[in-house]
Amino acid sequence: MASILFIRKEKNFMTSAITGGLIKAGFNVLEEPVNVNSIQRYKEDCALILFYTDKI
């Protein structure tokens, strides 16, 4: 199962809907706040890094 690192500022309705849709589609989703350390920590383990940039 492919993993997606989902970077977002805060958890809200939209980010929850995106995460839910990805999980329903069969992806393993790792959610992290906007932070360079998050990207460094998980970049080798994820097939895709998705940034949600609303209000950033």
CHARMM-style PDB file with segment names, atoms N, HN, CA, C and O in Angstrom:
ATOM      1  N   MET     1       0.838  -1.172   0.000  1.00  0.00      PROA
ATOM      2  CA  MET     1       0.000   0.000   0.000  1.00  0.00      PROA
ATOM      3  C   MET     1       0.890   1.244   0.000  1.00  0.00      PROA
ATOM      4  O   MET     1       1.804   1.352   0.818  1.00  0.00      PROA
ATOM      5  N   ALA     2       0.634   2.159  -0.891  1.00  0.00      PROA
ATOM      6  HN  ALA     2      -0.108   2.071  -1.555  1.00  0.00      PROA
ATOM      7  CA  ALA     2       1.422   3.383  -0.996  1.00  0.00      PROA
ATOM      8  C   ALA     2       1.083   4.347   0.139  1.00  0.00      PROA
ATOM      9  O   ALA     2      -0.066   4.450   0.566  1.00  0.00      PROA
ATOM     10  N   SER     3       2.100   5.040   0.610  1.00  0.00      PROA
ATOM     11  HN  SER     3       3.034   4.956   0.263  1.00  0.00      PROA
ATOM     12  CA  SER     3       1.905   6.025   1.668  1.00  0.00      PROA
ATOM     13  C   SER     3       1.976   7.434   1.109  1.00  0.00      PROA
ATOM     14  O   SER     3       2.770   7.728   0.215  1.00  0.00      PROA
ATOM     15  N   ILE     4       1.132   8.296   1.651  1.00  0.00      PROA
ATOM     16  HN  ILE     4       0.487   8.057   2.378  1.00  0.00      PROA
ATOM     17  CA  ILE     4       1.111   9.703   1.283  1.00  0.00      PROA
ATOM     18  C   ILE     4       1.342  10.513   2.543  1.00  0.00      PROA
ATOM     19  O   ILE     4       0.677  10.301   3.557  1.00  0.00      PROA
ATOM     20  N   LEU     5       2.285  11.442   2.481  1.00  0.00      PROA
ATOM     21  HN  LEU     5       2.826  11.614   1.658  1.00  0.00      PROA
ATOM     22  CA  LEU     5       2.498  12.378   3.573  1.00  0.00      PROA
ATOM     23  C   LEU     5       1.649  13.604   3.275  1.00  0.00      PROA
ATOM     24  O   LEU     5       1.867  14.293   2.279  1.00  0.00      PROA
ATOM     25  N   PHE     6       0.690  13.870   4.135  1.00  0.00      PROA
ATOM     26  HN  PHE     6       0.513  13.311   4.945  1.00  0.00      PROA
ATOM     27  CA  PHE     6      -0.232  14.983   3.953  1.00  0.00      PROA
ATOM     28  C   PHE     6       0.145  16.083   4.939  1.00  0.00      PROA
ATOM     29  O   PHE     6      -0.066  15.957   6.145  1.00  0.00      PROA
ATOM     30  N   ILE     7       0.710  17.173   4.398  1.00  0.00      PROA
ATOM     31  HN  ILE     7       0.881  17.276   3.418  1.00  0.00      PROA
ATOM     32  CA  ILE     7       1.153  18.307   5.199  1.00  0.00      PROA
ATOM     33  C   ILE     7       0.060  19.367   5.162  1.00  0.00      PROA
ATOM     34  O   ILE     7      -0.368  19.793   4.089  1.00  0.00      PROA
ATOM     35  N   ARG     8      -0.388  19.792   6.347  1.00  0.00      PROA
ATOM     36  HN  ARG     8      -0.040  19.446   7.218  1.00  0.00      PROA
ATOM     37  CA  ARG     8      -1.423  20.831   6.418  1.00  0.00      PROA
ATOM     38  C   ARG     8      -1.194  21.669   7.654  1.00  0.00      PROA
ATOM     39  O   ARG     8      -0.567  21.214   8.610  1.00  0.00      PROA
ATOM     40  N   LYS     9      -1.703  22.902   7.640  1.00  0.00      PROA
ATOM     41  HN  LYS     9      -2.213  23.271   6.863  1.00  0.00      PROA
ATOM     42  CA  LYS     9      -1.528  23.803   8.773  1.00  0.00      PROA
ATOM     43  C   LYS     9      -2.375  23.354   9.960  1.00  0.00      PROA
ATOM     44  O   LYS     9      -1.889  23.282  11.088  1.00  0.00      PROA
ATOM     45  N   GLU    10      -3.632  23.056   9.699  1.00  0.00      PROA
ATOM     46  HN  GLU    10      -4.027  23.115   8.783  1.00  0.00      PROA
ATOM     47  CA  GLU    10      -4.534  22.640  10.765  1.00  0.00      PROA
ATOM     48  C   GLU    10      -5.522  21.615  10.236  1.00  0.00      PROA
ATOM     49  O   GLU    10      -5.778  21.547   9.034  1.00  0.00      PROA
ATOM     50  N   LYS    11      -6.065  20.832  11.127  1.00  0.00      PROA
ATOM     51  HN  LYS    11      -5.857  20.887  12.104  1.00  0.00      PROA
ATOM     52  CA  LYS    11      -7.073  19.852  10.737  1.00  0.00      PROA
ATOM     53  C   LYS    11      -8.431  20.545  10.723  1.00  0.00      PROA
ATOM     54  O   LYS    11      -8.833  21.167  11.705  1.00  0.00      PROA
ATOM     55  N   ASN    12      -9.127  20.429   9.602  1.00  0.00      PROA
ATOM     56  HN  ASN    12      -8.801  19.924   8.804  1.00  0.00      PROA
ATOM     57  CA  ASN    12     -10.446  21.038   9.472  1.00  0.00      PROA
ATOM     58  C   ASN    12     -11.312  20.149   8.596  1.00  0.00      PROA
ATOM     59  O   ASN    12     -10.909  19.040   8.248  1.00  0.00      PROA
ATOM     60  N   PHE    13     -12.487  20.622   8.241  1.00  0.00      PROA
ATOM     61  HN  PHE    13     -12.814  21.524   8.524  1.00  0.00      PROA
ATOM     62  CA  PHE    13     -13.399  19.813   7.438  1.00  0.00      PROA
ATOM     63  C   PHE    13     -12.762  19.365   6.122  1.00  0.00      PROA
ATOM     64  O   PHE    13     -12.857  18.196   5.750  1.00  0.00      PROA
ATOM     65  N   MET    14     -12.119  20.285   5.429  1.00  0.00      PROA
ATOM     66  HN  MET    14     -12.041  21.235   5.731  1.00  0.00      PROA
ATOM     67  CA  MET    14     -11.552  19.964   4.116  1.00  0.00      PROA
ATOM     68  C   MET    14     -10.413  18.964   4.223  1.00  0.00      PROA
ATOM     69  O   MET    14     -10.358  18.007   3.451  1.00  0.00      PROA
ATOM     70  N   THR    15      -9.500  19.171   5.173  1.00  0.00      PROA
ATOM     71  HN  THR    15      -9.545  19.948   5.800  1.00  0.00      PROA
ATOM     72  CA  THR    15      -8.378  18.237   5.305  1.00  0.00      PROA
ATOM     73  C   THR    15      -8.867  16.861   5.734  1.00  0.00      PROA
ATOM     74  O   THR    15      -8.320  15.845   5.306  1.00  0.00      PROA
ATOM     75  N   SER    16      -9.896  16.825   6.579  1.00  0.00      PROA
ATOM     76  HN  SER    16     -10.341  17.650   6.927  1.00  0.00      PROA
ATOM     77  CA  SER    16     -10.470  15.537   6.987  1.00  0.00      PROA
ATOM     78  C   SER    16     -11.123  14.828   5.804  1.00  0.00      PROA
ATOM     79  O   SER    16     -11.021  13.608   5.675  1.00  0.00      PROA
ATOM     80  N   ALA    17     -11.793  15.589   4.942  1.00  0.00      PROA
ATOM     81  HN  ALA    17     -11.876  16.580   5.046  1.00  0.00      PROA
ATOM     82  CA  ALA    17     -12.420  15.005   3.755  1.00  0.00      PROA
ATOM     83  C   ALA    17     -11.368  14.462   2.788  1.00  0.00      PROA
ATOM     84  O   ALA    17     -11.544  13.383   2.223  1.00  0.00      PROA
ATOM     85  N   ILE    18     -10.293  15.195   2.600  1.00  0.00      PROA
ATOM     86  HN  ILE    18     -10.150  16.072   3.059  1.00  0.00      PROA
ATOM     87  CA  ILE    18      -9.212  14.732   1.718  1.00  0.00      PROA
ATOM     88  C   ILE    18      -8.588  13.464   2.277  1.00  0.00      PROA
ATOM     89  O   ILE    18      -8.405  12.485   1.553  1.00  0.00      PROA
ATOM     90  N   THR    19      -8.263  13.479   3.559  1.00  0.00      PROA
ATOM     91  HN  THR    19      -8.412  14.274   4.147  1.00  0.00      PROA
ATOM     92  CA  THR    19      -7.662  12.304   4.200  1.00  0.00      PROA
ATOM     93  C   THR    19      -8.600  11.103   4.099  1.00  0.00      PROA
ATOM     94  O   THR    19      -8.170  10.001   3.759  1.00  0.00      PROA
ATOM     95  N   GLY    20      -9.873  11.317   4.394  1.00  0.00      PROA
ATOM     96  HN  GLY    20     -10.223  12.212   4.670  1.00  0.00      PROA
ATOM     97  CA  GLY    20     -10.850  10.230   4.315  1.00  0.00      PROA
ATOM     98  C   GLY    20     -10.952   9.639   2.916  1.00  0.00      PROA
ATOM     99  O   GLY    20     -11.035   8.421   2.756  1.00  0.00      PROA
ATOM    100  N   GLY    21     -10.945  10.499   1.908  1.00  0.00      PROA
ATOM    101  HN  GLY    21     -10.877  11.488   2.038  1.00  0.00      PROA
ATOM    102  CA  GLY    21     -11.009  10.024   0.523  1.00  0.00      PROA
ATOM    103  C   GLY    21      -9.784   9.221   0.124  1.00  0.00      PROA
ATOM    104  O   GLY    21      -9.893   8.213  -0.574  1.00  0.00      PROA
ATOM    105  N   LEU    22      -8.626   9.666   0.565  1.00  0.00      PROA
ATOM    106  HN  LEU    22      -8.537  10.484   1.133  1.00  0.00      PROA
ATOM    107  CA  LEU    22      -7.393   8.935   0.250  1.00  0.00      PROA
ATOM    108  C   LEU    22      -7.368   7.572   0.939  1.00  0.00      PROA
ATOM    109  O   LEU    22      -6.971   6.572   0.341  1.00  0.00      PROA
ATOM    110  N   ILE    23      -7.791   7.543   2.190  1.00  0.00      PROA
ATOM    111  HN  ILE    23      -8.113   8.356   2.676  1.00  0.00      PROA
ATOM    112  CA  ILE    23      -7.843   6.270   2.918  1.00  0.00      PROA
ATOM    113  C   ILE    23      -8.849   5.332   2.269  1.00  0.00      PROA
ATOM    114  O   ILE    23      -8.581   4.139   2.122  1.00  0.00      PROA
ATOM    115  N   LYS    24     -10.006   5.860   1.879  1.00  0.00      PROA
ATOM    116  HN  LYS    24     -10.224   6.828   1.999  1.00  0.00      PROA
ATOM    117  CA  LYS    24     -11.033   5.050   1.209  1.00  0.00      PROA
ATOM    118  C   LYS    24     -10.512   4.485  -0.116  1.00  0.00      PROA
ATOM    119  O   LYS    24     -10.904   3.393  -0.530  1.00  0.00      PROA
ATOM    120  N   ALA    25      -9.623   5.238  -0.778  1.00  0.00      PROA
ATOM    121  HN  ALA    25      -9.305   6.124  -0.442  1.00  0.00      PROA
ATOM    122  CA  ALA    25      -9.038   4.795  -2.046  1.00  0.00      PROA
ATOM    123  C   ALA    25      -7.907   3.788  -1.835  1.00  0.00      PROA
ATOM    124  O   ALA    25      -7.351   3.268  -2.803  1.00  0.00      PROA
ATOM    125  N   GLY    26      -7.564   3.512  -0.573  1.00  0.00      PROA
ATOM    126  HN  GLY    26      -8.015   3.934   0.213  1.00  0.00      PROA
ATOM    127  CA  GLY    26      -6.574   2.484  -0.290  1.00  0.00      PROA
ATOM    128  C   GLY    26      -5.180   2.979   0.046  1.00  0.00      PROA
ATOM    129  O   GLY    26      -4.236   2.190   0.079  1.00  0.00      PROA
ATOM    130  N   PHE    27      -5.040   4.255   0.293  1.00  0.00      PROA
ATOM    131  HN  PHE    27      -5.807   4.895   0.266  1.00  0.00      PROA
ATOM    132  CA  PHE    27      -3.730   4.803   0.628  1.00  0.00      PROA
ATOM    133  C   PHE    27      -3.526   4.857   2.137  1.00  0.00      PROA
ATOM    134  O   PHE    27      -4.479   5.016   2.899  1.00  0.00      PROA
ATOM    135  N   ASN    28      -2.294   4.725   2.549  1.00  0.00      PROA
ATOM    136  HN  ASN    28      -1.519   4.595   1.929  1.00  0.00      PROA
ATOM    137  CA  ASN    28      -1.904   4.961   3.925  1.00  0.00      PROA
ATOM    138  C   ASN    28      -1.523   6.436   4.008  1.00  0.00      PROA
ATOM    139  O   ASN    28      -0.624   6.881   3.294  1.00  0.00      PROA
ATOM    140  N   VAL    29      -2.194   7.199   4.870  1.00  0.00      PROA
ATOM    141  HN  VAL    29      -2.925   6.838   5.450  1.00  0.00      PROA
ATOM    142  CA  VAL    29      -1.982   8.643   4.944  1.00  0.00      PROA
ATOM    143  C   VAL    29      -1.340   8.995   6.282  1.00  0.00      PROA
ATOM    144  O   VAL    29      -1.847   8.649   7.349  1.00  0.00      PROA
ATOM    145  N   LEU    30      -0.221   9.687   6.195  1.00  0.00      PROA
ATOM    146  HN  LEU    30       0.191   9.969   5.328  1.00  0.00      PROA
ATOM    147  CA  LEU    30       0.439  10.230   7.375  1.00  0.00      PROA
ATOM    148  C   LEU    30       0.157  11.719   7.392  1.00  0.00      PROA
ATOM    149  O   LEU    30       0.514  12.416   6.442  1.00  0.00      PROA
ATOM    150  N   GLU    31      -0.473  12.230   8.444  1.00  0.00      PROA
ATOM    151  HN  GLU    31      -0.763  11.663   9.215  1.00  0.00      PROA
ATOM    152  CA  GLU    31      -0.797  13.650   8.543  1.00  0.00      PROA
ATOM    153  C   GLU    31       0.188  14.345   9.474  1.00  0.00      PROA
ATOM    154  O   GLU    31       0.464  13.869  10.575  1.00  0.00      PROA
ATOM    155  N   GLU    32       0.707  15.462   9.023  1.00  0.00      PROA
ATOM    156  HN  GLU    32       0.483  15.849   8.128  1.00  0.00      PROA
ATOM    157  CA  GLU    32       1.663  16.236   9.812  1.00  0.00      PROA
ATOM    158  C   GLU    32       1.394  17.724   9.617  1.00  0.00      PROA
ATOM    159  O   GLU    32       0.930  18.136   8.554  1.00  0.00      PROA
ATOM    160  N   PRO    33       1.682  18.533  10.633  1.00  0.00      PROA
ATOM    161  CA  PRO    33       1.574  19.983  10.448  1.00  0.00      PROA
ATOM    162  C   PRO    33       2.704  20.491   9.553  1.00  0.00      PROA
ATOM    163  O   PRO    33       3.700  19.801   9.334  1.00  0.00      PROA
ATOM    164  N   VAL    34       2.531  21.702   9.044  1.00  0.00      PROA
ATOM    165  HN  VAL    34       1.722  22.263   9.221  1.00  0.00      PROA
ATOM    166  CA  VAL    34       3.551  22.315   8.189  1.00  0.00      PROA
ATOM    167  C   VAL    34       4.829  22.476   9.007  1.00  0.00      PROA
ATOM    168  O   VAL    34       4.875  23.224   9.984  1.00  0.00      PROA
ATOM    169  N   ASN    35       5.867  21.751   8.580  1.00  0.00      PROA
ATOM    170  HN  ASN    35       5.829  21.144   7.786  1.00  0.00      PROA
ATOM    171  CA  ASN    35       7.111  21.737   9.338  1.00  0.00      PROA
ATOM    172  C   ASN    35       8.179  21.052   8.491  1.00  0.00      PROA
ATOM    173  O   ASN    35       7.946  19.961   7.971  1.00  0.00      PROA
ATOM    174  N   VAL    36       9.326  21.665   8.349  1.00  0.00      PROA
ATOM    175  HN  VAL    36       9.515  22.552   8.771  1.00  0.00      PROA
ATOM    176  CA  VAL    36      10.411  21.080   7.561  1.00  0.00      PROA
ATOM    177  C   VAL    36      10.836  19.734   8.142  1.00  0.00      PROA
ATOM    178  O   VAL    36      11.168  18.814   7.395  1.00  0.00      PROA
ATOM    179  N   ASN    37      10.829  19.614   9.450  1.00  0.00      PROA
ATOM    180  HN  ASN    37      10.559  20.362  10.058  1.00  0.00      PROA
ATOM    181  CA  ASN    37      11.229  18.354  10.086  1.00  0.00      PROA
ATOM    182  C   ASN    37      10.305  17.203   9.707  1.00  0.00      PROA
ATOM    183  O   ASN    37      10.762  16.066   9.589  1.00  0.00      PROA
ATOM    184  N   SER    38       9.016  17.471   9.514  1.00  0.00      PROA
ATOM    185  HN  SER    38       8.644  18.394   9.610  1.00  0.00      PROA
ATOM    186  CA  SER    38       8.077  16.438   9.101  1.00  0.00      PROA
ATOM    187  C   SER    38       8.458  15.876   7.741  1.00  0.00      PROA
ATOM    188  O   SER    38       8.434  14.664   7.523  1.00  0.00      PROA
ATOM    189  N   ILE    39       8.808  16.770   6.837  1.00  0.00      PROA
ATOM    190  HN  ILE    39       8.827  17.754   7.014  1.00  0.00      PROA
ATOM    191  CA  ILE    39       9.194  16.341   5.494  1.00  0.00      PROA
ATOM    192  C   ILE    39      10.473  15.519   5.564  1.00  0.00      PROA
ATOM    193  O   ILE    39      10.560  14.457   4.946  1.00  0.00      PROA
ATOM    194  N   GLN    40      11.450  15.989   6.297  1.00  0.00      PROA
ATOM    195  HN  GLN    40      11.379  16.851   6.799  1.00  0.00      PROA
ATOM    196  CA  GLN    40      12.717  15.264   6.425  1.00  0.00      PROA
ATOM    197  C   GLN    40      12.506  13.879   7.033  1.00  0.00      PROA
ATOM    198  O   GLN    40      13.110  12.905   6.585  1.00  0.00      PROA
ATOM    199  N   ARG    41      11.656  13.791   8.044  1.00  0.00      PROA
ATOM    200  HN  ARG    41      11.165  14.582   8.408  1.00  0.00      PROA
ATOM    201  CA  ARG    41      11.435  12.540   8.766  1.00  0.00      PROA
ATOM    202  C   ARG    41      10.772  11.466   7.899  1.00  0.00      PROA
ATOM    203  O   ARG    41      11.108  10.288   8.017  1.00  0.00      PROA
ATOM    204  N   TYR    42       9.831  11.861   7.028  1.00  0.00      PROA
ATOM    205  HN  TYR    42       9.558  12.818   6.933  1.00  0.00      PROA
ATOM    206  CA  TYR    42       9.037  10.879   6.294  1.00  0.00      PROA
ATOM    207  C   TYR    42       9.308  10.810   4.787  1.00  0.00      PROA
ATOM    208  O   TYR    42       8.718   9.966   4.112  1.00  0.00      PROA
ATOM    209  N   LYS    43      10.162  11.649   4.245  1.00  0.00      PROA
ATOM    210  HN  LYS    43      10.640  12.334   4.793  1.00  0.00      PROA
ATOM    211  CA  LYS    43      10.305  11.734   2.786  1.00  0.00      PROA
ATOM    212  C   LYS    43      10.726  10.427   2.132  1.00  0.00      PROA
ATOM    213  O   LYS    43      10.329  10.165   0.997  1.00  0.00      PROA
ATOM    214  N   GLU    44      11.496   9.618   2.788  1.00  0.00      PROA
ATOM    215  HN  GLU    44      11.819   9.830   3.710  1.00  0.00      PROA
ATOM    216  CA  GLU    44      11.942   8.346   2.204  1.00  0.00      PROA
ATOM    217  C   GLU    44      10.870   7.260   2.273  1.00  0.00      PROA
ATOM    218  O   GLU    44      10.924   6.289   1.518  1.00  0.00      PROA
ATOM    219  N   ASP    45       9.904   7.416   3.167  1.00  0.00      PROA
ATOM    220  HN  ASP    45       9.860   8.205   3.779  1.00  0.00      PROA
ATOM    221  CA  ASP    45       8.885   6.391   3.384  1.00  0.00      PROA
ATOM    222  C   ASP    45       7.611   6.609   2.575  1.00  0.00      PROA
ATOM    223  O   ASP    45       6.740   5.739   2.556  1.00  0.00      PROA
ATOM    224  N   CYS    46       7.488   7.743   1.914  1.00  0.00      PROA
ATOM    225  HN  CYS    46       8.195   8.450   1.930  1.00  0.00      PROA
ATOM    226  CA  CYS    46       6.246   8.095   1.237  1.00  0.00      PROA
ATOM    227  C   CYS    46       6.435   8.182  -0.270  1.00  0.00      PROA
ATOM    228  O   CYS    46       7.463   8.648  -0.762  1.00  0.00      PROA
ATOM    229  N   ALA    47       5.422   7.725  -0.986  1.00  0.00      PROA
ATOM    230  HN  ALA    47       4.586   7.347  -0.587  1.00  0.00      PROA
ATOM    231  CA  ALA    47       5.443   7.796  -2.441  1.00  0.00      PROA
ATOM    232  C   ALA    47       5.079   9.197  -2.929  1.00  0.00      PROA
ATOM    233  O   ALA    47       5.435   9.584  -4.042  1.00  0.00      PROA
ATOM    234  N   LEU    48       4.361   9.963  -2.082  1.00  0.00      PROA
ATOM    235  HN  LEU    48       4.072   9.648  -1.178  1.00  0.00      PROA
ATOM    236  CA  LEU    48       3.881  11.282  -2.481  1.00  0.00      PROA
ATOM    237  C   LEU    48       3.809  12.171  -1.248  1.00  0.00      PROA
ATOM    238  O   LEU    48       3.451  11.715  -0.163  1.00  0.00      PROA
ATOM    239  N   ILE    49       4.150  13.440  -1.423  1.00  0.00      PROA
ATOM    240  HN  ILE    49       4.441  13.811  -2.305  1.00  0.00      PROA
ATOM    241  CA  ILE    49       3.968  14.438  -0.375  1.00  0.00      PROA
ATOM    242  C   ILE    49       2.941  15.430  -0.895  1.00  0.00      PROA
ATOM    243  O   ILE    49       3.138  16.053  -1.938  1.00  0.00      PROA
ATOM    244  N   LEU    50       1.842  15.571  -0.161  1.00  0.00      PROA
ATOM    245  HN  LEU    50       1.682  15.065   0.687  1.00  0.00      PROA
ATOM    246  CA  LEU    50       0.743  16.447  -0.545  1.00  0.00      PROA
ATOM    247  C   LEU    50       0.682  17.617   0.431  1.00  0.00      PROA
ATOM    248  O   LEU    50       0.573  17.419   1.641  1.00  0.00      PROA
ATOM    249  N   PHE    51       0.752  18.850  -0.107  1.00  0.00      PROA
ATOM    250  HN  PHE    51       0.840  19.011  -1.090  1.00  0.00      PROA
ATOM    251  CA  PHE    51       0.671  20.056   0.712  1.00  0.00      PROA
ATOM    252  C   PHE    51      -0.718  20.670   0.552  1.00  0.00      PROA
ATOM    253  O   PHE    51      -1.176  20.905  -0.566  1.00  0.00      PROA
ATOM    254  N   TYR    52      -1.371  20.923   1.659  1.00  0.00      PROA
ATOM    255  HN  TYR    52      -0.999  20.732   2.567  1.00  0.00      PROA
ATOM    256  CA  TYR    52      -2.632  21.670   1.650  1.00  0.00      PROA
ATOM    257  C   TYR    52      -2.285  23.064   2.136  1.00  0.00      PROA
ATOM    258  O   TYR    52      -1.924  23.241   3.300  1.00  0.00      PROA
ATOM    259  N   THR    53      -2.390  24.063   1.259  1.00  0.00      PROA
ATOM    260  HN  THR    53      -2.684  23.919   0.314  1.00  0.00      PROA
ATOM    261  CA  THR    53      -1.851  25.387   1.546  1.00  0.00      PROA
ATOM    262  C   THR    53      -2.917  26.436   1.869  1.00  0.00      PROA
ATOM    263  O   THR    53      -2.636  27.631   1.775  1.00  0.00      PROA
ATOM    264  N   ASP    54      -4.095  26.038   2.236  1.00  0.00      PROA
ATOM    265  HN  ASP    54      -4.323  25.068   2.312  1.00  0.00      PROA
ATOM    266  CA  ASP    54      -5.136  27.001   2.585  1.00  0.00      PROA
ATOM    267  C   ASP    54      -4.691  27.823   3.787  1.00  0.00      PROA
ATOM    268  O   ASP    54      -4.341  27.266   4.828  1.00  0.00      PROA
ATOM    269  N   LYS    55      -4.703  29.126   3.650  1.00  0.00      PROA
ATOM    270  HN  LYS    55      -4.988  29.578   2.805  1.00  0.00      PROA
ATOM    271  CA  LYS    55      -4.388  30.077   4.724  1.00  0.00      PROA
ATOM    272  C   LYS    55      -2.944  30.034   5.188  1.00  0.00      PROA
ATOM    273  O   LYS    55      -2.667  30.423   6.323  1.00  0.00      PROA
ATOM    274  N   ILE    56      -2.024  29.584   4.372  1.00  0.00      PROA
ATOM    275  HN  ILE    56      -2.250  29.268   3.451  1.00  0.00      PROA
ATOM    276  CA  ILE    56      -0.607  29.590   4.758  1.00  0.00      PROA
ATOM    277  C   ILE    56       0.046  30.799   4.118  1.00  0.00      PROA
ATOM    278  OT1 ILE    56       1.243  31.021   4.297  1.00  0.00      PROA
TER     279      ILE     56
END
